[in-house]
Amino acid sequence: MKALHIITGLGVGGAEQQLRLLLRHLPVACDVVTLTNPGAVADGLVADGVRVVHLGMAGNRDLAALPRLTRLIRTGGYDLVHTHLYRACLYGRLAARTAGVRAVVATEHSLGDSQMEGRRLSPGVRALYLAGERLGRKTVAVSPTVADRLKRWGVPAPRIEVVPNGIDLDRFRFDPAQRVRARRRLGLPEDAYVIGGIGRLTAGKHFGTLVRALARLPDDHWLLLIGGGPEESVLRRTAHEAGVADRVLFTGERPYVPDGSPGPDLPSLTAAMDVFASPSPEEAFGLAAVEALASGLPVLYASCPAIEDLPAEAAPAARRVRGGPEEFARALAATRAAGPRPRTPAEAALHYGITRSATRLMDVYTAVTAPASPSSPSPQEVSSA
């Protein structure tokens, strides 16, 4: 089987890094097309031996990209096309069907209740999404929560498959020596209690909640924010106004695999934390929280389907926090007062190993590439249903 993955961009982000990790575990020959922004993850894929093509798309309405993408699919001899993220799903599904590829799969990484990839869910966005969805064979939801959202939108249940995001459990397993090295490189005091946050620094992630919570906590509490994005200057200003600028550390983007980049990589930075906090009110999965659980950290979250979709006993150190800075400050204080826990992976993290996710995705690939039996409904019939 030969597959083509089409993604909107390959900068450092959850969907982008999840794609790289999956390709390392899929027993399929895969190429990748990025519509725009061939960033750090593109470099990592090339280092892994994956062919990456940058389509050079100028914007959402660059219709000239469609025939280029169609030609690329037609000449590549692909058995299957797999699209990721909103723009790539729209253009990729249409190009694949125009090129004659019927085995088309799309993964929905970022569908929330009111937004998708930071885009407000207007009637127009929803209508365009549903029109494109009908051109594919299967839509993969990264959690049962996302599957339910897709059904409410009108995507027929038989077209939806749940394949959770996966993590490399071994990479996030806690290493005390790694913790010491990372904290030393960050310049943290020995007695610092480190609150960690991971993700794109955008308004939707609500990291300002953690900055303001820090101002309500003793001076030995520090905030470590891992990621880059347009809200970094806003967050720095918020930290300055709250009087905690000297206790907030910004690391910038950290690729999933270091690839020789300077500074600690993501697993070592996770090891440096004492608690993980995610104030984002709308998540499709909550990958960073699961990685924190794999490192044995207590987790405080506003939204995390990856945890909420499992029994409570699967993540006893995880707690949902409803509210703003005051509520997070109280939850953080209570977590510290409870004392340190053994840094062993939670059962919830073990549930999301990348090998299991890759196996489930291969089941989807096998189903959509299998020859249709005479009694099987066509994709159009399924869509009509």
Disulfide bonds with the S-S distance in Angstrom:
none
